[in-house]
């Protein structure tokens, strides 16, 4: 590792080689669409990489146009934050920051069925098709890599858990990760030996079975512990939630097993912030909060898409939006709301003021990506990158701890 304000060397021969350093990067001038292909990007990009097994070929050939609001780069830089966005439909993870030229930077990696994502300046966890990934930032304060990235997240562990239909994740106060095991209708932890260790299930679920009975999907952490979950229904039969999408949704207090909010339509992404429990009532298209006295949902703002993925930084909420899948989501109030407002559904992210409900900034994806899953603010991160599995960096970027007895160090 190098000293302060220096560039980390990775042993890469030539950063202009498309198979090397630039890895999926695109920079976007404020208010303008991103280039349509890696060849047009401002920094050369590598060929995409896969997770442990080869995903379908179409994951490599997506045509996606990215656009953003004019003030997004300045907002990210001013707040000192970046975003991590997952899209299971496209197998993409996007790290979105601001580069030195004042442009929005999109850094893209491929991980099959990328689902829940949670993290901070040091560590990111990501749920995938059959693994739970842990990425560690290897840069120290004031270090950069490739002359521009202030965080470099390297995959250090991928625990194989099987296809649990893993949804949202949380990080406990002691650093352990917990996750929503949707297939088995429970909250779980990693096990040293087995696929998972169940730590809680709703009272109305009679047994652990791979049946996705209630579509348990969202997790809110409070003071470093799992506290609230969302479910699409209280069904206790295989795939029973699909018949309860209109108004069967609930929020459950894990500690008391009490249903603290009901009558929801496909609720997602509960988050505790500023003394309130916020969530997305996806079937109606609203962001709002829970009134614990009446056990009802209080809408704040309508958002044009299937709302899924929520992160809150200060008084701003980042909300992920997807285009509805007609065979699964037709008949929901969301369809009528979109028609009434004469608006087409989005795939993208909107940054919403929790005071006014106004959309302050936005990101939009057009083309082959139509659905997002999760989103996470990364505080104290300006312009992050992530090492992929099929680039030379996974071999050549080697860092180490050099602590020796008696205080001596490596030369």
C-alpha positions in Angstrom: 0.0 0.0 0.0 1.2 3.5 -0.6 1.3 6.6 1.5 -1.2 9.4 1.7 -2.5 11.0 -1.5 -0.7 8.5 -3.7 -2.1 6.0 -6.2 -2.2 2.3 -5.3 -0.3 0.1 -7.7 -2.1 -3.0 -8.8 0.5 -4.6 -11.1 -1.8 -4.0 -14.1 0.2 -3.6 -17.2 -1.8 -1.0 -19.0 -4.9 0.7 -17.8 -5.9 1.5 -21.4 -6.3 -2.2 -22.1 -10.1 -3.0 -22.1 -9.3 -6.3 -20.3 -7.7 -4.5 -17.4 -8.2 -1.6 -15.1 -11.2 0.4 -16.3 -13.7 -2.4 -15.5 -17.2 -1.3 -16.3 -16.8 2.4 -15.6 -18.9 5.1 -17.2 -18.8 8.8 -16.3 -21.8 11.0 -17.0 -21.9 14.7 -17.4 -24.6 16.2 -15.2 -28.0 16.1 -16.9 -26.8 14.0 -19.9 -27.3 10.4 -20.7 -24.4 8.0 -20.2 -22.7 6.4 -23.2 -24.5 3.4 -24.6 -21.5 1.1 -24.7 -18.3 0.5 -22.8 -16.3 1.6 -25.9 -17.8 5.1 -25.6 -17.1 5.4 -21.9 -14.7 8.2 -20.7 -12.5 5.5 -19.1 -11.8 2.2 -20.9 -13.9 -0.7 -19.6 -13.2 -4.4 -19.3 -15.2 -7.2 -20.6 -17.8 -8.1 -17.9 -17.2 -10.9 -15.5 -19.5 -13.4 -13.9 -20.1 -14.9 -10.5 -18.9 -18.4 -9.7 -20.9 -20.0 -12.5 -21.4 -18.8 -16.0 -24.7 -16.8 -16.1 -27.0 -16.7 -19.1 -25.3 -15.1 -22.1 -27.7 -12.3 -22.2 -26.2 -10.9 -19.0 -23.2 -9.9 -21.1 -25.0 -8.2 -23.9 -27.4 -5.8 -22.2 -28.0 -2.4 -23.9 -28.6 0.1 -21.2 -28.8 3.9 -21.3 -28.2 5.7 -18.1 -29.3 9.3 -17.4 -29.4 11.4 -14.3 -30.5 14.7 -13.0 -28.3 17.7 -13.6 -27.4 18.2 -9.9 -26.8 14.6 -8.9 -23.0 14.7 -9.1 -22.9 17.9 -7.0 -25.3 16.5 -4.5 -23.3 13.2 -4.1 -20.0 15.2 -3.7 -21.6 17.7 -1.3 -23.0 15.0 0.9 -19.9 12.9 0.7 -21.9 9.7 -0.2 -22.1 7.2 -3.0 -24.7 4.6 -3.9 -24.7 0.8 -4.3 -27.6 -0.5 -6.5 -28.5 -4.1 -7.3 -30.6 -5.5 -10.1 -31.3 -9.2 -9.9 -33.1 -9.2 -13.2 -29.9 -8.1 -15.0 -27.4 -9.5 -12.5 -25.9 -6.1 -12.1 -24.3 -4.2 -9.2 -23.8 -0.5 -9.8 -21.6 1.7 -7.6 -22.5 5.4 -8.3 -20.3 8.2 -7.2 -18.9 11.5 -8.4 -15.5 11.8 -10.2 -13.0 14.6 -10.1 -14.4 16.2 -13.2 -17.8 16.7 -11.6 -19.5 13.9 -13.4 -21.5 11.0 -12.1 -19.5 7.8 -12.2 -21.2 4.4 -12.8 -19.1 1.4 -11.9 -20.7 -1.9 -13.0 -20.1 -5.5 -12.0 -22.0 -8.7 -12.8 -23.2 -11.0 -10.0 -25.9 -13.5 -10.8 -29.2 -12.5 -9.3 -27.8 -9.6 -7.3 -30.3 -9.0 -4.5 -29.9 -7.4 -1.0 -27.0 -5.0 -0.6 -25.9 -3.3 2.6 -22.6 -1.7 3.5 -20.5 1.3 4.5 -17.1 2.8 3.6 -15.3 -0.4 4.7 -17.5 -3.4 3.9 -20.3 -4.4 1.5 -22.5 -7.5 1.7 -24.4 -8.7 -1.3 -26.9 -11.5 -1.7 -26.7 -13.6 -4.9 -28.2 -16.6 -6.5 -26.7 -19.1 -4.1 -24.0 -17.2 -2.2 -23.7 -14.3 0.2 -20.7 -12.1 -0.8 -18.5 -10.0 1.5 -16.4 -7.2 -0.1 -13.7 -5.3 1.8 -12.3 -1.9 1.0 -8.5 -2.3 0.8 -7.6 1.4 0.6 -6.5 3.5 3.5 -7.5 7.1 4.1 -6.5 9.5 1.3 -5.4 6.6 -0.9 -6.7 6.2 -4.5 -6.5 3.5 -7.1 -6.3 4.1 -10.9 -5.9 7.8 -10.1 -9.6 8.3 -9.2 -11.3 5.7 -6.9 -11.2 6.4 -3.2 -12.6 3.0 -2.2 -11.8 -0.4 -3.8 -14.1 -3.2 -2.6 -12.5 -6.6 -3.1 -14.5 -9.9 -2.8 -13.0 -11.6 0.3 -15.6 -14.2 1.0 -18.5 -15.9 -0.8 -20.4 -18.2 1.5 -22.4 -20.8 -0.3 -25.9 -20.9 1.1 -27.9 -22.4 -1.8 -30.8 -20.8 -3.6 -32.7 -19.4 -0.6 -34.3 -16.6 -2.6 -32.2 -14.4 -0.3 -33.8 -10.9 0.0 -32.7 -8.0 2.2 -29.7 -8.0 4.5 -28.6 -6.3 7.8 -25.4 -5.9 9.7 -25.6 -6.5 13.5 -23.8 -4.2 15.9 -21.1 -6.9 16.3 -20.6 -7.1 12.5 -22.5 -10.4 11.8 -24.8 -10.3 8.8 -28.4 -11.4 9.0 -30.7 -11.9 6.0 -34.3 -12.5 4.9 -34.6 -16.1 3.8 -37.7 -15.7 1.6 -37.9 -19.3 0.5 -38.1 -20.6 4.1 -40.1 -17.6 5.4 -37.6 -16.7 8.1 -34.8 -14.4 9.3 -31.5 -16.2 9.2 -27.8 -16.0 9.9 -24.9 -17.7 8.3 -24.0 -21.1 9.6 -20.5 -22.6 9.8 -21.7 -25.9 8.5 -25.1 -25.6 7.0 -26.9 -23.4 4.5 -28.4 -21.1 7.2 -29.3 -20.8 10.8 -32.9 -19.7 11.3 -33.2 -17.1 14.1 -36.9 -16.1 13.8 -40.0 -16.8 11.9 -43.5 -15.3 12.0 -45.9 -16.9 14.4 -48.3 -17.7 11.6 -45.7 -19.8 9.8 -46.1 -23.3 11.1 -42.8 -24.8 9.9 -39.6 -24.1 8.0 -40.3 -25.3 4.4 -39.0 -24.2 1.0 -42.4 -22.9 0.0 -42.2 -19.0 0.1 -45.5 -19.0 2.0 -45.9 -15.4 3.0 -43.2 -13.7 0.8 -41.2 -12.4 3.7 -39.0 -9.8 2.0 -37.9 -6.7 3.9 -35.7 -6.1 7.0 -35.3 -3.0 9.2 -32.4 -2.9 11.6 -32.7 -0.7 14.8 -29.6 -0.1 16.9 -27.7 -2.8 15.2 -30.3 -5.5 15.6 -33.1 -6.9 13.4 -36.3 -5.3 14.5 -39.0 -5.2 11.8 -39.9 -7.3 8.7 -42.3 -6.9 5.9 -44.4 -9.8 4.4 -46.8 -9.7 1.5 -49.3 -11.8 3.4 -49.9 -14.0 6.5 -50.3 -17.1 4.3 -49.1 -20.4 5.7 -49.3 -22.4 2.5 -47.0 -22.8 -0.5 -46.9 -19.6 -2.6 -50.0 -18.4 -0.8 -49.0 -14.8 -0.8 -49.8 -14.3 -4.5 -53.5 -14.3 -3.7 -53.1 -11.6 -1.1 -51.1 -9.0 -3.1 -53.8 -6.3 -2.9 -54.2 -5.7 0.8 -52.6 -8.7 2.7 -49.3 -7.1 3.5 -48.0 -6.7 7.1 -45.2 -5.3 9.1 -44.1 -7.4 12.1 -42.1 -6.5 15.2 -39.5 -9.3 15.6 -39.1 -8.8 19.3 -42.8 -9.1 20.2 -44.2 -10.9 17.1 -46.9 -8.2 17.0 -48.2 -7.0 13.6 -47.7 -3.3 13.8 -49.1 -2.4 10.4 -51.5 -4.2 8.1 -53.6 -3.8 5.0 -50.6 -3.2 2.8 -50.1 -4.0 -0.9 -46.8 -5.8 -1.5 -44.8 -3.9 1.2 -41.0 -3.7 0.8 -37.9 -2.3 2.4 -38.7 -1.2 5.9 -36.2 1.3 7.3 -35.9 2.9 10.7 -34.8 6.6 10.5 -35.4 9.9 12.2 -37.7 8.2 14.8 -40.0 6.6 12.2 -40.4 3.3 10.4 -40.4 4.1 6.7 -41.4 1.6 4.0 -42.5 1.2 0.5 -46.1 0.2 -0.2 -45.1 -1.1 -3.6 -48.5 -2.2 -4.8 -49.7 1.4 -4.6 -46.4 3.1 -5.5 -46.1 5.0 -2.3 -43.2 5.8 0.1 -44.5 6.5 3.6 -44.3 5.6 7.3 -46.0 3.5 9.9 -48.5 4.9 12.4 -48.0 2.5 15.3 -51.1 3.7 17.1 -53.5 2.9 14.2 -51.4 0.2 12.7 -51.8 1.9 9.3 -49.5 3.2 6.5 -49.2 6.9 6.1 -48.2 7.7 2.5 -45.8 10.6 1.8 -45.3 10.6 -1.9 -46.2 8.6 -5.0 -43.3 7.3 -7.1 -43.8 6.2 -10.8 -42.8 2.5 -10.6 -42.8 -0.6 -8.5 -41.0 0.7 -5.4 -38.4 -1.7 -4.0 -35.1 -0.8 -2.3 -34.8 2.0 0.2 -31.9 3.7 1.9 -32.1 6.8 4.0 -29.2 9.3 4.6 -30.1 12.3 6.8 -33.4 13.5 5.5 -33.1 12.0 2.0 -34.5 8.7 0.9 -33.1 6.9 -2.1 -35.9 4.7 -3.6 -35.4 2.1 -6.2 -38.1 1.8 -9.0 -38.9 -1.0 -11.4 -41.2 -1.4 -14.3 -44.1 -3.7 -13.3 -44.1 -7.2 -14.6 -47.6 -7.4 -16.0 -48.2 -11.1 -15.4 -47.4 -10.8 -11.7 -48.3 -7.2 -10.8 -51.3 -6.5 -13.0 -54.5 -5.5 -11.1 -52.6 -3.6 -8.4 -53.5 -0.1 -7.5 -50.2 1.0 -8.9 -51.5 0.4 -12.5 -54.5 2.7 -11.9 -52.3 5.4 -10.2 -49.9 5.4 -13.2 -52.8 5.7 -15.6 -54.5 8.4 -13.6 -51.3 10.5 -13.5 -50.6 9.8 -17.2 -47.1 8.6 -16.5 -45.1 5.6 -17.7 -43.3 3.5 -15.0 -39.6 4.1 -14.3 -36.6 1.8 -13.8 -34.2 3.9 -11.7 -33.6 5.7 -8.5 -35.3 8.8 -7.1 -33.8 10.8 -4.1 -36.8 12.1 -2.1 -36.9 14.7 0.6 -38.6 13.1 3.7 -39.8 16.6 4.7 -41.5 17.8 1.5 -41.8 14.6 -0.5 -40.2 16.3 -3.4 -37.8 14.4 -5.7 -34.5 16.2 -5.4 -32.3 14.0 -7.7 -32.7 11.0 -9.9 -31.1 8.2 -12.0 -32.9 6.5 -14.8 -32.1 3.2 -16.6 -33.6 2.6 -20.0 -33.1 -0.4 -22.3 -32.6 -4.0 -21.2 -32.6 -3.3 -17.4 -36.2 -3.0 -16.2 -36.0 -4.0 -12.5 -33.9 -3.0 -9.5 -33.9 -4.7 -6.2 -32.0 -2.9 -3.5 -30.1 0.3 -2.9 -27.7 1.5 -0.2 -26.1 4.8 0.6 -22.3 4.5 1.2 -21.4 7.4 3.6 -17.9 8.9 3.4 -17.3 7.3 -0.1 -16.7 9.7 -3.1 -16.0 7.4 -6.1 -16.0 3.7 -5.4 -15.0 0.7 -7.5 -15.3 -3.1 -7.1 -12.9 -5.8 -8.1 -14.5 -8.4 -10.4 -14.0 -12.1 -10.6 -12.9 -12.3 -14.2 -10.4 -9.4 -14.5 -6.7 -9.5 -13.9 -7.2 -7.4 -10.7 -8.6 -10.5 -8.9 -5.1 -12.0 -9.3 -2.9 -9.0 -9.3 -4.3 -6.8 -6.6 -2.6 -8.2 -3.5 -2.5 -6.4 -0.2 -1.3 -7.6 3.2 -1.1 -6.8 6.9 2.5 -6.4 8.0 2.6 -6.8 11.8 5.6 -8.5 13.2 6.6 -9.3 16.9 8.4 -6.5 18.6 7.0 -3.8 16.3 9.2 -4.4 13.3 7.7 -4.2 9.8 8.3 -5.5 6.4 10.7 -3.7 4.2 
